[in-house]
Amino acid sequence: MALIGLVWVSTDKQKTQRQHDALDPICLKVFEEKISGKLNTDDRPALLQALSHIRTGDMLTVQEVDRLGRNLLEGLIVLNDLFQRGVAVKVLEGIAAGEHTERSLILDLALALSEDRRRDIVRKTKDGLEAARRRGRVGGRRPVVDDDKRAAILARRKRGESIRTIAAGVKVSVGVVHKTLTDAGQEQQP
């Protein structure tokens, strides 16, 4: 029996090292995906690759059950699909830790708790940002465009440069240039 690992995060900005630390030492092979939650197994390339390596008796291994989907519905759909394909799942941590060959109350409960935890984090983050705003502080990322970059973007656009050329020259994204021009009311210029 071999363990085939799956590391999953929903965005490129999230870190995967903690999951790799748990899976790499015990798994024959570990697949990583950075993709927004999808309902179908067939929409997840790394999961499909992992499944192609699983042989009879092997198990798909995840650090926690919420690595199969970011909410209850997505997790249940993926689990059901895996079990219908005859794939056993090993969960290393959390209340659903253990080996599973079919859906169970504990798996459903673990997914429900994961979704509740995610909602709680989102709520607390929003509450914290709102509290900071009330105190006159603005949360979030620092602006990419300072006064010098804004002036350079506007001057380059006035000279007729394309948004892509400006972005490359000022070393910001096309979206940042577009937003800067829109905010300045200059988007419609050549």
N, C-alpha and C positions, 0 to 999 in steps of 0.2 A: 504494500500500500504506500502510495506517495501522496504528499501534500502539495497542491498547486495553489500558490498564493495570489490573491487579488488585492491590490492597493487602489483605493478610489478616493478622489476628491473632486468637487464639482467645478473648481476654477483653477486657473494657472497660478493664482496668488497664494493658494493654500499649500502648506508644507506636507510632505509625505514621509519624512524621515522616521517619525514615531512608528508608523505602520511597517516600514521596511525593517526597523530594528526588531519588531516582533516576528515578522514573517521570514526574512532572509535566512536566519540560522536554521529554520526547521523545514523550509519548503524546497522541493526539488527545483522549482522555477517560480518566479514571482512576476506577475504582469501588473503594470501600472496604467491607470487611465485618469485623465483629467478631463472630465466631460460632465456637463450638466446632467442632472438626473433624467433618465429616460424610462418610459414604462416598459419597454420591451427589451429582452436580452439581446435580440437581433440588432438593436440600435447602439450597442456598446461593444466597439471593436476589441478592446483589451479583454473583456469578459469572454467574448467569442474565441479569442486566441487561447485563453486559459482553458476553456472547455475543450478545445481541440487537442490539448495535451493530456486531458484526463482519460485514464483507462479504467477498466473495471476494478473497483476497490479503492481507487484514488478519491481524494476529497478536495473540493474547492475550499480554501482556507482564507478567512478574513479575520482581522483583529477584533472587530466588533460587528454585530449584525447590521448596524446602520450603514456599513460600507457597501451594502448591497443596494441601497436606495436611500434617498434623502428624506423620505417621509413614509408613513405607514403604507399608503397605497402602492407606491413604487417598490418598497421592500417586499410586500406580500406578492406582488405580481412577479418579481424576479425569483423569489423563493419558490412559488408555485411552478414557474417555468423550469427551474433547476430540478425540482423533484419529479416533474413530469418527464424530464429527460433522463431520469435515473441518476442524477448527480447528488452525492451526499455533500453536506456543508459542515465544515468545522469552524466554530467560533471560539476565538482564544480568550476574550475578555467580556465582562458584563454579565448580566443575569442570564443570558442565553448561552453562556460558555458551555461548550461541549460539542458532541457530534450529532448531527441531525440528518435523518433520511426522509422525513416528512414534516409537514406543518404541525405545530403544536401551540398550545396556549402560551407557553413561555416565549417562543419566538415572536408570536403576535404581540405579546405584552412588551417585549424588548423593543420592537419596532415602534409601538405606540409611545413608549417612554422616550425614545430617541426623538420622535417628532415633537413631543411636548417640550423636551429640553431645548431643541432648536428654536421653537417658538418663544421660549422663555429668554434665550440669548438675544433674539431679535428685539423683543420687547424691552429688555433691560438696556440694550444699546440705544434704542430710540429714546427711552426715558432719560438716559444719561446725556445724550445730545441736546434734548429739550431743556434739561436743567442747566446745562452750560450756556445755552442761548439766553435763558432768562437772566443769567449773571453777566451777559454781555460777551461771552466767549463763543467762538464758532468752532465746532468740532469738524472732524473730517481731514482729508488731505490738504496739505498746503497748496496754494495755487501754483500751477506750472508756469504761468505767464506773469512775470513781474513787469514793472513799468517799462524797463528797457526792451524786453522782448515784445511787449505790446506795441511800442513805438516802431520797432523794427518790422513787425508784421504789417502794421498799417502803412508804413512807408514803402515796403516792397509791393504791397497790393496796389498802392497808388501809382507805382511805376509800371503796373500791368503784369506783374509776375503771377503765375498760376499758384493755386493753393498748395499743390504738391511741391513746387519749387520752393515756396516760402517755408513749408514744413521742414524740408531737407536743410535749407540754409539756416534756419533758426534752431534746428534740432528739437522739434516738438512734433506731435502727431498731426495728421491732416485734420482730425477732429478738433484739436485745440486751436488750430488756425481758423477753421470754420467758425467755431464758437466765438473767438476773439473778433472776427470780422462781423459776425451777426450782432454781437453786443455793441459794436461800434457803428452799426448801421451801414456797413460797407460791403455786405455780401454780394450785392447785385452789380458791383463794379466789374470790369473786364477781368 
